[in-house]
C-alpha cells in the first residue's frame, strides 16, 4: 500500500499506530495496489485503499485504528456476556410471565426518553466539539461541552420528575391491557426505572466527551463494571423481592457507570448562558430533536400495540430485541465508536477523500462481521435460545416464538449497524435534516405497517414491520450520500461480501457438526468452532481483514 508519496516501509510507526492508521500525506486518489508488503502482508493480497490519519497540532491521533476497535469490542463482548448472564437469570426466574412483561414494558419509557435527549446531543456534540477543538482551541470546546451538560441535566431532571408524578396516567395509557396485580406492579416499577433518564443521558454524554478526546478505554470499562454490579446484585438478592430487585439493580449499575467516568467533569465549564458554539450546536440539534420526538417512539408504539395481546407477547419482543441489540454491539459497536470522531475530523478539515475512504472501510468491516452473525441468527437462533434460556419458567414454546421473532429481526440487525454509521456520516457533514426527514418518513411507513400487521400476525408482524422500515431507511441514506455528496461507499464491498459468504458457509458447517455432537453445553463450542472456521477461511482467501487480524495478532505476540 502507498499512502501519498511515502511507502509503508519508510514510515516511522509508534506504539499508537498500526496497520490501519499510519499517518498520511495528501490523499492519492489512485486505486492501484503497490507491491510494498507491510507488517508481513503478502504482496498478492487484494488490498483496498485505507482511511487516513492526520497529524494535527503537533501530535499524532489515531483514526479508526484496529487497536482502538479491538479494545472497545473486547469490553463490549465482556459486557455482552454479563448481559446474557442477566437475561439467563431473568428467563429462569420469570420466563415470559406477567412480572417479566411489566419489567420490560417499564424499561421502555426511560430508555426512549433518554434516547430522545442524548441521541441527538451525542451525534451533534462529537463533530461540534472536535471542530471547536481544532479551530478555536480547548477553552471554547470545553465551554461548549459544559453548557450542553448544564442544560441536559436541567431538562432530564425536570422530565424525570414529571414522569414520576404522572406514573399512573402514563401506565394506564401505555399498558391499557394490564389489570390487577400486573397493573400495580407496573406502577411501582415505573417509579424506580424512571431515574434511568438522567443516568442514561449522563452516560451517553460522558461517553461522547471521552470519545472526542480519543479515550475509548474508560467508557467501555465503565459499561462493563456497571453491568457487573447489576448482575451481582440480582444474583445476590434474586430470591428476596422478585422483579423489584432487578429494577433497583439496573439503576444502581447505571450510577456506578456514571461515577467511573465522572473525572472528566472537572474539565467542563458549566453555565446556562449559551455561547456561540453552543447555540450552533443547538441549531444542529433542532431537526434531530423534532424527529426524535416522533420516530424514537417506536418502542412505546410496540408496547401500546402489544398490550392487549396475550400475556408474554411483549416479553417475546423484549427477549428477541435484546439479543439483536447485543449482537449489534458485537458487529458494530467498537467500529462505530472509533470511526465517528475520525469521520468528523476529516469533515472538519475538508478531507472528503479521506472521509470517503474511512466510511467505505467501515462498511466493509461491518459486512465482514455482520454476514456470519445474521446467518447464525437465522439458522441457529432456536438452538442458541434453547441453550441459553430454556430452563425454569422459560418453556420450549417460549423458545420457538422468540427464535421466530429473532429471525425476523435479522433485517433490523443489518439496518441498525449500517444506519448508525451512515447517520453519523450525515452529522459529520453537518447535515442533520436529511437523516431526520428519512427517519420520520421511514417510521411513518413502519407505523402503518405495524398497526396492520399487529392485527393480522401479532408479534411476528410487528418485528417484520420494524425490520422493513429500518432497511428502507438505510437504503435511502446510501442512495443520498452517493448522489448528493458523490461518495463511493461500496469500494471493495463486492469482494468483501463474496469472501464473507464463502467463509460463513464454512462457519455454519463447523457449528452444525459441533452442535450435533454429544458434548455437554454445545453452544459455546459451536460458536468457537464457527469463529475459528470463519477466520481460517478468510485467511485462506487472503481477505484484507483476515490478514490484518493475523498481522495484529503477530504484533501482540511479539510485544509490538
C-alpha distance (Angstrom), angle and dihedral (degrees) to the residues before:
residue distance angle dihedral
X1 . . .
X2 3.75 . .
X3 3.78 123.1 .
X4 3.78 110.7 -163.6
X5 3.78 108.7 -48.3
X6 3.79 98.2 -32.4
X7 3.82 120.6 84.7
X8 3.77 119.6 -138.5
X9 3.77 93.4 -112.5
X10 3.82 91.1 63.0
X11 3.81 97.9 48.3
X12 3.76 120.6 106.2
X13 3.79 104.1 -128.2
X14 3.80 121.6 -164.8
X15 3.79 130.8 -163.4
X16 3.79 88.0 -88.5
X17 3.79 94.7 58.9
X18 3.76 130.8 71.1
X19 3.78 142.6 165.2
X20 3.78 93.3 -62.3
X21 3.79 100.1 43.2
X22 3.78 116.2 47.4
X23 3.77 114.0 144.8
X24 3.76 114.4 -99.7
X25 3.73 136.9 -147.6
X26 3.81 118.5 -143.3
X27 3.81 110.9 -35.9
X28 3.79 117.1 -88.4
X29 3.80 104.3 -147.2
X30 3.80 92.7 -156.3
X31 3.79 115.0 114.9
X32 3.78 94.4 -155.0
X33 3.77 120.9 131.3
X34 3.80 114.3 -128.7
X35 3.75 126.0 -146.7
X36 3.79 95.5 -121.2
X37 3.81 110.0 122.3
X38 3.80 107.7 -150.3
X39 3.79 122.7 -170.8
X40 3.76 93.1 -3.0
X41 3.82 96.4 -57.3
X42 3.83 108.1 152.0
X43 3.79 116.4 -113.8
X44 3.79 93.1 -120.6
X45 3.80 95.5 55.9
X46 3.78 110.3 118.5
X47 3.80 105.0 -118.8
X48 3.76 132.5 -176.6
X49 3.76 125.9 -148.8
X50 3.80 107.9 -89.0
X51 3.80 135.7 -143.7
X52 3.72 122.7 -79.1
X53 3.74 132.1 -118.6
X54 3.76 122.5 -151.5
X55 3.77 132.8 -145.5
X56 3.79 103.0 -137.5
X57 3.79 126.3 -179.9
X58 3.81 94.9 -5.1
X59 3.80 97.6 -57.9
X60 3.77 133.2 88.7
X61 3.78 122.1 -114.5
X62 3.75 126.1 -168.4
X63 3.78 119.1 -129.1
X64 3.81 118.6 -160.4
X65 3.82 93.1 -23.8
X66 3.76 116.7 -179.1
X67 3.79 87.9 -128.4
X68 3.81 93.6 58.3
X69 3.79 91.2 44.9
X70 3.80 89.5 49.6
X71 3.82 92.9 51.3
X72 3.80 93.6 49.8
X73 3.80 92.8 42.2
X74 3.81 92.1 48.8
X75 3.78 92.8 54.9
X76 3.80 89.7 41.5
X77 3.79 89.7 56.2
X78 3.80 90.9 49.0
X79 3.80 90.6 49.1
X80 3.79 88.8 46.6
X81 3.79 90.0 53.5
X82 3.80 91.1 51.8
X83 3.79 91.1 48.3
X84 3.78 89.9 51.8
X85 3.79 89.5 51.6
X86 3.79 88.2 53.7
X87 3.81 92.0 47.9
X88 3.81 90.5 49.0
X89 3.81 90.7 52.3
X90 3.81 91.9 46.9
X91 3.81 91.8 47.8
X92 3.79 90.9 51.5
X93 3.81 94.2 46.5
X94 3.79 101.2 38.4
X95 3.83 109.9 8.7
X96 3.82 107.9 -175.4
X97 3.80 93.5 -34.3
X98 3.80 127.5 142.3
X99 3.83 88.8 -97.1
X100 3.78 93.0 55.4
X101 3.78 92.6 44.7
X102 3.83 91.4 51.1
X103 3.81 91.1 49.6
X104 3.81 93.6 49.7
X105 3.78 91.5 45.2
X106 3.80 93.3 50.7
X107 3.80 91.0 49.1
X108 3.79 88.5 60.4
X109 3.81 99.5 69.5
X110 3.84 99.0 54.1
X111 3.81 91.9 41.4
X112 3.81 91.9 51.3
X113 3.81 95.5 44.9
X114 3.81 94.1 46.2
X115 3.81 88.8 47.1
X116 3.79 90.4 53.7
X117 3.81 89.5 56.0
X118 3.79 107.0 34.6
X119 3.80 95.8 33.6
X120 3.82 95.3 66.8
X121 3.81 92.3 34.2
X122 3.80 93.8 51.2
X123 3.79 93.2 47.0
X124 3.81 92.9 50.3
X125 3.81 98.5 36.8
X126 3.81 96.6 60.7
X127 3.85 97.5 56.8
X128 3.84 92.0 35.4
X129 3.81 93.9 49.9
X130 3.81 91.2 44.5
X131 3.80 92.7 49.6
X132 3.81 93.2 47.8
X133 3.80 91.6 47.3
X134 3.80 92.2 52.1
X135 3.80 98.0 40.3
X136 3.83 105.9 29.4
X137 3.79 105.9 20.5
X138 3.82 135.5 -115.3
X139 3.81 97.1 -60.8
X140 3.79 93.2 63.8
X141 3.82 92.6 40.4
X142 3.81 94.8 52.2
X143 3.79 91.7 43.8
X144 3.79 88.3 54.3
X145 3.81 91.4 50.6
X146 3.81 92.7 45.7
X147 3.79 94.7 50.4
X148 3.79 92.3 48.0
X149 3.82 90.0 48.5
X150 3.80 91.2 51.7
X151 3.79 94.1 53.6
X152 3.80 92.6 40.8
X153 3.81 90.6 55.3
X154 3.81 93.2 47.4
X155 3.81 93.6 48.3
X156 3.81 96.5 44.2
X157 3.81 93.6 49.2
X158 3.81 90.6 48.6
X159 3.82 92.1 48.7
X160 3.81 91.4 46.4
X161 3.79 93.6 52.0
X162 3.82 90.6 47.2
X163 3.81 90.8 49.4
X164 3.79 90.6 48.7
X165 3.81 93.3 50.1
X166 3.81 91.3 46.5
X167 3.80 95.0 48.1
X168 3.79 96.0 122.5
X169 3.83 100.0 48.9
X170 3.83 91.7 42.4
X171 3.80 93.3 53.6
X172 3.80 93.5 42.6
X173 3.80 89.3 54.8
X174 3.81 101.9 39.8
X175 3.80 96.1 38.4
X176 3.77 98.6 35.9
X177 3.79 90.9 150.2
X178 3.83 94.3 60.5
X179 3.78 121.3 103.0
X180 3.79 139.9 178.8
X181 3.81 117.6 -17.4
X182 3.80 93.9 4.4
X183 3.80 90.6 56.1
X184 3.82 92.5 49.4
X185 3.79 89.6 47.3
X186 3.80 90.4 53.1
X187 3.82 90.4 52.3
X188 3.81 91.4 54.9
X189 3.81 96.6 43.0
X190 3.80 92.2 49.0
X191 3.81 90.9 54.5
X192 3.82 89.6 55.3
X193 3.79 101.3 40.1
X194 3.81 95.4 44.8
X195 3.82 88.3 81.9
X196 3.78 88.9 69.3
X197 3.82 87.3 80.0
X198 3.84 96.9 77.3
X199 3.80 92.4 31.6
X200 3.82 94.1 53.2
X201 3.80 90.9 45.3
X202 3.79 92.7 51.9
X203 3.80 90.2 46.5
X204 3.80 91.3 53.1
X205 3.80 92.7 43.7
X206 3.82 93.9 50.9
X207 3.80 90.4 45.5
X208 3.81 89.8 54.5
X209 3.81 93.2 48.0
X210 3.80 92.7 49.5
X211 3.80 91.1 47.4
X212 3.82 90.4 51.5
X213 3.80 87.7 55.9
X214 3.80 91.5 50.7
X215 3.81 91.8 -109.2
X216 3.80 111.4 135.0
X217 3.81 101.6 153.2
X218 3.81 101.2 71.3
X219 3.84 97.9 48.9
X220 3.79 90.6 48.4
X221 3.82 92.4 44.9
X222 3.81 93.5 48.3
X223 3.80 90.2 52.2
X224 3.79 90.0 54.9
X225 3.81 93.7 47.8
X226 3.80 93.3 46.5
X227 3.79 91.9 51.2
X228 3.81 90.8 45.3
X229 3.80 90.2 54.7
X230 3.81 90.4 51.1
X231 3.80 92.8 49.6
X232 3.82 93.0 45.3
X233 3.80 93.9 51.6
X234 3.82 92.6 46.2
X235 3.80 91.2 50.7
X236 3.79 90.7 46.7
X237 3.82 96.9 48.1
X238 3.81 102.2 25.5
X239 3.80 94.6 119.3
X240 3.80 97.4 45.5
X241 3.80 113.2 67.2
X242 3.80 107.1 0.7
X243 3.79 119.7 -134.9
X244 3.82 92.4 -8.6
X245 3.81 87.8 75.0
X246 3.78 90.1 56.5
X247 3.82 92.7 53.1
X248 3.80 93.1 47.4
X249 3.82 91.6 46.5
X250 3.81 92.3 52.5
X251 3.80 90.8 53.0
X252 3.81 91.3 47.1
X253 3.82 91.4 50.6
X254 3.81 90.1 51.3
X255 3.82 90.7 52.0
X256 3.81 91.1 51.9
X257 3.82 91.5 49.2
X258 3.81 92.0 53.3
X259 3.81 93.8 46.8
X260 3.81 92.3 52.3
X261 3.81 90.9 57.9
X262 3.79 96.5 38.4
X263 3.83 98.0 99.0
X264 3.80 90.8 84.1
X265 3.81 89.6 61.2
X266 3.81 88.2 80.9
X267 3.80 89.5 69.9
X268 3.80 93.5 54.2
X269 3.79 119.1 100.9
X270 3.80 103.2 -148.4
X271 3.77 125.3 -159.6
X272 3.80 141.7 138.8
X273 3.80 92.4 -132.4
X274 3.78 107.7 90.1
X275 3.78 120.6 -139.0
X276 3.77 126.2 -149.3
X277 3.81 93.4 -88.8
X278 3.81 92.5 49.9
X279 3.81 92.3 48.1
X280 3.80 89.5 51.0
X281 3.79 89.5 49.8
X282 3.80 90.7 50.9
X283 3.80 91.7 50.3
X284 3.79 88.7 55.1
X285 3.80 89.9 48.3
X286 3.80 96.4 52.0
X287 3.82 97.7 81.5
X288 3.80 89.9 42.4
X289 3.79 92.3 51.7
X290 3.79 91.5 47.4
X291 3.77 91.2 50.0
X292 3.81 93.6 41.8
X293 3.78 92.5 54.5
X294 3.80 85.8 60.3
X295 3.77 112.3 32.1
X296 3.81 97.1 33.3
X297 3.79 86.6 64.8
X298 3.80 87.3 81.8
X299 3.85 96.6 106.9
X300 3.80 91.2 45.9
X301 3.80 89.6 51.2
X302 3.80 89.0 52.1
X303 3.80 89.5 49.1
X304 3.80 91.6 51.5
X305 3.82 94.9 45.7
X306 3.80 94.2 46.6
X307 3.81 96.2 45.2
X308 3.84 95.8 86.4
X309 3.82 92.8 46.1
X310 3.79 124.9 92.4
X311 3.80 119.0 -59.9
X312 3.79 108.9 -86.6
X313 3.79 96.6 33.3
X314 3.80 94.8 109.9
X315 3.79 89.4 43.7
X316 3.82 89.0 57.8
X317 3.79 89.9 54.3
X318 3.79 90.8 43.8
X319 3.81 96.2 52.9
X320 3.80 93.0 45.4
X321 3.80 94.5 45.8
X322 3.80 92.4 48.4
X323 3.79 89.3 55.0
X324 3.81 90.0 49.2
X325 3.81 90.6 49.6
X326 3.79 91.4 49.1
X327 3.79 92.5 49.3
X328 3.79 89.7 48.2
X329 3.81 88.7 56.8
X330 3.80 89.1 54.4
X331 3.80 95.4 44.6
X332 3.79 100.7 40.4
X333 3.79 112.7 1.1
X334 3.79 101.3 95.2
X335 3.79 96.2 36.3
X336 3.79 94.8 48.9
X337 3.80 92.9 48.3
X338 3.81 94.0 50.6
X339 3.80 96.5 38.7
X340 3.82 98.1 53.0
X341 3.84 97.0 68.2
X342 3.81 88.4 44.7
X343 3.79 93.3 51.7
X344 3.81 90.4 45.6
X345 3.80 92.1 51.6
X346 3.80 93.0 50.0
X347 3.80 89.3 50.3
X348 3.82 92.7 47.9
X349 3.81 90.5 51.7
X350 3.80 93.6 44.2
X351 3.82 93.0 -116.8
X352 3.79 96.1 144.7
X353 3.80 92.6 160.2
X354 3.78 90.5 55.9
X355 3.81 90.9 45.0
X356 3.80 89.1 53.0
X357 3.80 91.2 51.3
X358 3.81 91.1 48.4
X359 3.79 93.9 52.2
X360 3.82 95.0 43.5
X361 3.80 89.2 50.1
X362 3.81 91.0 49.6
X363 3.81 91.8 50.0
X364 3.81 91.4 51.3
X365 3.80 90.2 48.4
X366 3.80 90.1 48.7
X367 3.80 91.5 50.6
X368 3.80 91.7 49.8
X369 3.80 91.1 56.8
X370 3.80 101.5 32.5
X371 3.83 99.6 51.6
X372 3.83 95.5 64.4
X373 3.81 92.8 40.6
X374 3.80 92.9 53.8
X375 3.79 90.7 46.9
X376 3.79 90.2 50.3
X377 3.81 91.2 50.5
X378 3.80 92.6 50.9
X379 3.82 98.9 43.4
X380 3.82 102.8 29.2
X381 3.81 103.6 24.8
X382 3.80 95.7 107.7
X383 3.80 91.9 45.9
X384 3.81 91.2 51.1
X385 3.81 94.8 46.7
X386 3.80 91.4 47.9
X387 3.80 91.5 52.0
X388 3.81 94.0 44.2
X389 3.78 105.9 38.7
X390 3.80 112.9 11.4
X391 3.78 101.3 106.8
X392 3.77 136.7 89.2
X393 3.81 110.6 1.5
X394 3.82 93.8 -3.7
X395 3.82 107.1 92.8
X396 3.80 135.6 -162.3
X397 3.81 89.2 -105.2
X398 3.82 89.0 55.9
X399 3.80 89.6 51.1
X400 3.79 92.8 54.1
X401 3.81 94.9 49.0
X402 3.82 95.6 44.5
X403 3.83 90.2 48.4
X404 3.80 90.7 52.7
X405 3.80 92.4 49.5
X406 3.82 90.8 45.6
X407 3.81 92.2 53.9
X408 3.80 90.2 51.2
X409 3.80 89.7 49.3
X410 3.84 90.5 57.9
X411 3.80 88.5 92.9
X412 3.79 89.2 56.1
X413 3.81 88.8 50.2
X414 3.81 91.2 58.9
X415 3.80 93.6 41.7
X416 3.81 94.9 47.0
X417 3.79 94.9 57.8
X418 3.79 95.5 40.2
X419 3.79 93.9 41.9
X420 3.79 92.5 50.6
X421 3.80 91.4 53.1
X422 3.80 95.1 45.5
X423 3.80 92.6 46.4
X424 3.78 89.0 55.1
X425 3.80 89.7 51.6
X426 3.80 89.6 56.9
X427 3.80 91.0 47.7
X428 3.80 91.9 48.5
X429 3.81 86.7 54.1
X430 3.83 87.4 52.3
X431 3.78 91.7 -114.5
X432 3.78 108.2 130.3
X433 3.79 97.1 152.1
X434 3.80 99.5 67.4
X435 3.82 98.8 55.5
X436 3.80 89.1 42.5
X437 3.81 92.6 54.0
X438 3.80 90.6 45.2
X439 3.79 90.0 49.4
X440 3.79 92.2 51.0
X441 3.80 93.6 47.2
X442 3.79 93.2 44.7
X443 3.78 93.8 47.3
X444 3.82 91.2 48.5
X445 3.80 89.5 55.1
X446 3.79 89.9 45.3
X447 3.80 92.5 48.2
X448 3.79 92.0 54.1
X449 3.80 90.1 47.6
X450 3.81 91.8 49.2
X451 3.78 93.8 51.3
X452 3.81 90.9 51.1
X453 3.81 98.2 40.1
X454 3.82 94.9 43.5
X455 3.80 88.1 62.6
X456 3.80 95.4 46.3
X457 3.81 104.0 31.3
X458 3.80 106.0 16.9
X459 3.80 118.4 -153.7
X460 3.85 96.4 -3.3
X461 3.81 89.4 53.2
X462 3.81 91.6 54.4
X463 3.82 90.5 49.8
X464 3.82 91.3 49.2
X465 3.81 92.0 51.1
X466 3.82 90.1 50.2
X467 3.81 93.5 51.9
X468 3.80 91.8 44.3
X469 3.78 98.8 54.2
X470 3.82 93.7 40.9
X471 3.80 91.1 53.9
X472 3.81 89.6 47.5
X473 3.82 90.6 54.0
X474 3.81 93.1 50.5
X475 3.80 92.6 48.7
X476 3.81 91.6 50.9
X477 3.82 91.8 50.0
X478 3.80 91.5 52.5
X479 3.79 91.5 50.6
X480 3.81 93.8 48.1
X481 3.81 95.1 46.4
X482 3.80 89.9 48.7
X483 3.81 95.8 48.4
X484 3.80 104.6 31.7
X485 3.80 97.8 39.5
X486 3.80 98.2 24.2
X487 3.81 90.9 -128.9
X488 3.78 117.5 165.2
X489 3.78 98.7 -143.1
X490 3.80 99.2 164.1
X491 3.81 99.2 57.8
X492 3.80 106.5 146.0
X493 3.81 92.8 -2.7
X494 3.85 98.0 120.9
X495 3.80 90.3 56.8
X496 3.80 91.2 47.0
X497 3.81 92.7 49.9
X498 3.81 91.5 48.2
X499 3.80 92.3 51.0
X500 3.81 92.3 44.5
X501 3.81 92.7 50.2
X502 3.81 92.7 51.1
X503 3.79 92.5 45.1
X504 3.81 91.2 46.6
X505 3.80 90.6 55.7
X506 3.79 89.4 55.4
X507 3.80 90.9 46.6
X508 3.81 93.5 51.0
X509 3.80 90.8 49.4
X510 3.79 91.6 51.6
X511 3.82 92.4 46.9
X512 3.81 91.4 49.7
X513 3.80 93.2 51.6
X514 3.80 92.6 50.0
X515 3.81 94.4 42.9
X516 3.81 90.7 54.2
X517 3.79 93.1 51.6
X518 3.78 124.1 98.6
X519 3.80 96.2 -113.7
X520 3.82 116.0 126.7
X521 3.81 119.1 -108.8
X522 3.82 93.4 11.7
X523 3.83 97.7 -179.4
X524 3.80 98.9 85.1
X525 3.84 94.6 42.0
X526 3.81 88.7 49.1
X527 3.80 91.7 51.9
X528 3.81 92.0 46.8
X529 3.80 91.3 48.9
X530 3.80 90.5 49.9
X531 3.81 93.2 48.4
X532 3.81 92.5 47.7
X533 3.80 92.5 47.4
X534 3.79 92.0 47.3
X535 3.79 93.2 50.4
X536 3.80 92.8 45.3
X537 3.79 91.3 50.3
X538 3.81 90.8 51.6
X539 3.80 89.8 51.3
X540 3.80 92.2 49.3
X541 3.80 89.5 52.4
X542 3.83 90.1 45.5
X543 3.79 90.6 -124.6
X544 3.81 113.6 -176.4
X545 3.81 95.3 -119.8
X546 3.78 94.6 42.8
X547 3.80 90.6 53.4
X548 3.79 92.5 45.3
X549 3.78 91.6 50.3
X550 3.80 89.3 52.2
X551 3.79 90.7 47.8
X552 3.81 91.4 50.1
X553 3.80 90.7 49.0
X554 3.79 90.4 52.3
X555 3.78 91.5 51.2
X556 3.80 91.8 49.2
X557 3.80 90.6 48.7
X558 3.80 91.5 50.9
X559 3.79 91.6 45.9
X560 3.83 92.5 -114.9
